[in-house]
Each structure stands twice: as C-alpha cells, then as structure tokens.
Amino acid sequence: MQQSRPFALACLVLAMALWGSSFIALKLAFAEMPAMWVIFARMAIGSLIFLAAWRWRGRIEYRKGDWRYLVGLAVCEPCLYFVFESFALHYTSAAQAGMITALLPLMVAVGAFLLLHEKISRNTWAGFALAVLGALWLTLASEPDSHAPAPLLGNFFELLAMVCATGYTLLLKHLSARYSPFILTAMQAFIGSIFFLPVAALTAGAPPVPSSEGLLALIYLGSVVTVGAYGLYNFGVSRLPASQATGFINLIPVFTLVFAWLLLDERLNGQQALAAALVFAGVALSQWRSTAAPPPAGVLD
C-alpha cells in the first residue's frame, strides 16, 4: 500500500488531465454527430481495445450477489452519467460544467463516510473546501460562453451526472478488491456499447459520416479517454480511500482550461490563474496525511 501510493497518485493526476481534455474532444465531436452516437462510438472503440488486450484482464473473484453491484456500476457510469453529461454540454459551457464537477468529492466523501465507513480527516475536508472554492472562482472568472444557451438547465443535468458518478465511485471501491481495474473498465465499455447503440438509433437515426477531425476526436475519446482515463482512475480508487481519490476531480476544470488555451487559443486571465493555483493547493492539502494510518474501507453490504 505504501509503495503503490505515489504511483496511484500519479495515475489519478494523469486521469484528470485526460478527462479535462475530453471536454474539448466532446465539443468537437458533438459539432458533427448527435451526442448519443458520439458516446456509442467511444464505448465501441474502447470495447474493441479491451477485446484485443483481453489476455491482460487480471483478477476476477466473483462473489454471489456481485452481479447487482456490477450492473449498478455500469448503469451509473457510463449509461446514465453520459446521458446527463451529453445534455449538460448541450445547454451549458465546459467551464460551468467543470464547476459542478467540483461538488463530486464532497458527495463521495459523505457517501464513503456513511456506506464505506471511511473516516474523513480535517485536512481532507479543508482541502476539499479550498478546491471547491477554487473551482467556483475559476468558473465565475471565465468570460460568458455563447455556446451555453440554457446554463441553469445544463448545470442541473451536470449535477445529475455527479450523482451518478458518486454511486459509481462507491460501487467501484466496493468491487475493486475482487476485480482488476481492467475488468471493471472493460465491463463499462461493453455495457455502454450495448446500451447506447439502440438509444442512438432510436433518438438520432442513422449516424452521419464524420470529418477527419471528428473521426480523430472519436478515436481519442474511445482509446485515450475511455480506456486510459477510466483505467487510471479505477486503479487509483483501488489503491486509495474513495474520499481521497475523488479529491482529484477538482483538477478537471483546471486541465480543461489549460488544454483550451493550448489547443483553442483561449487565454487564462489573472483571476483564473490564481483560482487554478487554489484548486491545486486544495487537492494537495486533501492528500496531506497524518501520522496515524487510515482505517481500512468497509463494504456496502
């Protein structure tokens, strides 16, 4: 546990960077294809990659009744999560959606305290508070986005997505002791493909042919984000308390702004730079460990 902690922390930071970049890729893909076809494509591409790498699937220790948690995991994310997030990005900006994601660590911390019996340290609570303040400041300091026609409605859908992400993280922590991150991530991709194919066909008809830019965005979402980011996040959650691991979610809006600056030539103003630093400081504080070893996480059942 002690030796794997630094590697788990690095995996979580990288996962947040990849998720931050996904907002830009999703915006590019949504401009060319209906949202449900975009989500299906990324799940299908991820499924093909997992099938090709199946020999490295890792442990599977099925316990009677696990099917309920496995199905619940996939229903929370990717199924309902991506439905709500697709609506959110249609009505609000990526920056405002990032503000809502800052609530996820607090929601998971409360859930982990109630269901997994994880004790939340004062450093963790203080770090979360700083990171949430930074994420709020980051969004409020952003320029108005013309691509946010109904931000309140979009932010509400993003909040529903965070509720699903909370359930996903708690179930993931429960299952990670018996299933490898590969298996859990692959199962998400497989079930997501089965779920989104009929949804896309019924709601959007036949998919249009994307341009080369749109195709690259789909490949990036399906391989780097779906396989890479979720695999890294699942590994991090399997090695750390759920309440600590989700503290890194506050880095997503920071990475989103950085990638928007690098790829879309959007500039950070002085307030945004200070807010980004506050988010990083909050995440670092939430990971500051006391001399006492944290108690082991409990179970859901």
Buried (B, 14 or more C-beta within 10 A) or exposed (E): EEEBBEEBBEBBBBBBBBBBBBBBBBBBBBBBBBBBBBBBBBBBBBBBBBEEEEEEEEEEEEEEEBEEBBBBBBBBBBBBBBBBBBBBBBBBBBBBBBBBBBBBBBBBBEBBBEBBEBEBBEBBBBBBBBBBBBBBBBBEBBEEEEEBEEBEBBBBBBBBBBBBBBBBBBBBBBBBEBBBBBBBBBBBBBBBBBBBBEBBBEEBEEBEEBEEEBBBBBBBBBBBBBBBBBBBBBBBBBBBBBBBBBBBBBBBBBBBBBBBEEEEEBEBEEEBEBBBEBBBBBBBBBBEEEEEEBEEBEEBE
